[in-house]
Amino acid sequence: AEPFGTGDREGKEQVAITASIGVAVAPDHGTQFERLLARADAAVRVAKENGRGRWSFFDRRAEVA
């Protein structure tokens, strides 16, 4: 989350990067890749809704929403 330089000549350009992560765990959340990916995607949407730069485990309530 801390800004860092991009290497520009003047040293003025700065960027900051964050990540939101959704976690789905086999076999509890599924055994097929497509299902796990869809559930991890549902979890990452919850993480982003809660302020970005966060992580969230899959919860069946997120899938319904």
Protein Blocks (a to p, Z undefined) as FASTA:
>chain_A
ZZcdehianlmaccdddddddddddfklojbfklmmmmmmmmmmmmmmnngjiacdddfk
lmmZZ
